[in-house]
Amino acid sequence: MSEPPDSKGSGPVGPAEDPPRISTGSEGLDDILGGGLDPDRMYLYEGRPGTGKTTLALQFLREGARQGERVLYITLSETRRELALVAKRHGWSLDGVDVFELVPPETSLDPDRELTVLHPAEMELNETTNLIFNHVKESNPSRVVIDSLSELRLLAQSALRYRRQVLAIKHFFASRRCTIVLLDDLSSHDNDLQLHSISHGVVLLEQLAVEYGAERRRLRVVKMRGIQFRGGFHDFTIEKGGLAIYPRLVAAEHHESFEGSFTASGNAELDRLLGGGLERGTNALLIGAAGVGKSSVALSYAIAAAERGEHSAFFAFDEGRGTLEARARTLGLPLQKALDTGLIHFQQIDPAELSPGEFAAAVRRQVEDGQARVVVIDSLNGYLNAMPDGRFLILQMHELLSYLSQKGVLTILVLAQHGLVGPMDTPLDISYLSDAVIMLRYFEYGGMVRRALSVVKKRSGNHEHTIREFKLSAQGISLGPPLEGFSGIFAGTPHYTGNSEPLLTGIQPGHG
């Protein structure tokens, strides 16, 4: 989309060329905006105190300074020393950034300039804006930040006068080749939608307090004239170095062609049960009680991929690396070698600290940068706890699984059911999203607790419909013949109607 040329332009009026974008200083925000901001326009960053507006604004100015532009930070609410401290803790320098205080402490007693940082209402609004205009004319910057509008709102004392003053600022900068960012801390009780209509674009930053764990921050582009942007909320964190923004994942943007071949599990019987194996670009849900062996089956796929020379990513919500390594040693799986060579990337996820957007970004990094062809998420129970609102878990998971599918990645999902033997309760039903569902259950027979496995769903290709007993030992996962003489195995209390031939022999206590 394009706009009419500015009044300051020369020549006949015709279709305006689409100007090159300028970076916001944030890679994530540039991605959301499809390349950055239109230059020479006025934008609004709004959010409550502590949401990251000042940090994002400094990133915008530092990007301009990096490109050799003159940049100006006009502060009515923070001192130069406070800004310098913010920059220092991010590992930045304010060299190249002109900071203009209204009014600097050394001139606050000047009778002609009575405004102080603490008492902005003592000075007329017109004088404040004139000071801004004069300094801009002197320094002639190409990027300006005004922090914050709440001070101007206090000086205006009426909504009409405030709007007129903001319009005056906009018209002043419209006559100059300058991009201006206004910061508003939403301290007014009124919702100043008039600012939205005046601004070329509006970015909203929010901080959410959850019942337990770290606060969650998210960002939304409310409007952006003439720019097609990715709507909705995007998670972000404030880290050393600035805002790390995680654009909302849109699977349709990441399609690529791949060969839909089988991905071996490393166990011939399990592959035969699955009708040849699991295809690339699909996902499989392993569902069952705690400790039944879901993580061990999932780990076997990552180990098998490493033995083929492929990369895998294992995201663990419920257990640490030491526990996983101990399980692999018990099952005789060469996990340590794969970890040492980097073929398996293990990442411990703390659901109390990590937002869903940050998790999706971590998965993308492993797929796009780490070339992971197998992704294991263990478990969805932990992922559910990471969601501030569980209603959106299905939507988040659908988009993530679609993305992984379009990248040709095999995804293994683990979901623990409530209970051990007998009726099971599933905390979350995503079976309809899964291309394959493998059910693992305990059952009791002959005074022993045994394990059974069955493929209850597979969208692509044929699979066995039998239920097989399996065991976990130092030789890995072993599957027995179909349990044809039983009924009621998945209920936990089977009835044997077959002959007296032994079941899978050598059953030993396993590790889940």
Secondary structure, 3 states (H helix, E strand, C coil): CCCCCCCCCCCCCCCCCCCCCECCCCHHHHHHCCCCECCCCEEEEECCCCCCHHHHHHHHHHHHHHCCCCEEEEECCCCHHHHHHHHHHCCCCCCCEEEEECCCHHHCCCCCCCCCCCCHHHCCHHHHHHHHHHHHHHHCCCEEEEECHHHHHHHHCCHHHHHHHHHHHHHHHHCCCCEEEEEECCCCCCCCHHHHHHCCEEEEEEEECCCCCCCEEEEEEEEECCCCCCCCEEEEEEECCEEEEECCCCHHHHCCCCCCCEECCCCHHHHHHCCCCEECCCEEEEEECCCCCHHHHHHHHHHHHHHCCCEEEEEECCCCHHHHHHHHHHHCCCHHHHHHHCCEEEEECCCCCCCHHHHHHHHHHHHHCCCEEEEEEECHHHHHHHCCCHHHHHHHHHHHHHHHHHCCCEEEEEEECECCCCCCECCCCCHHHCCEEEEEEEEEECCEEEEEEEEEEECCCCCCCCCEEEEEECCEEEEEEECCCEECCCCCCCEECCCCCCCCCCCCCCCC
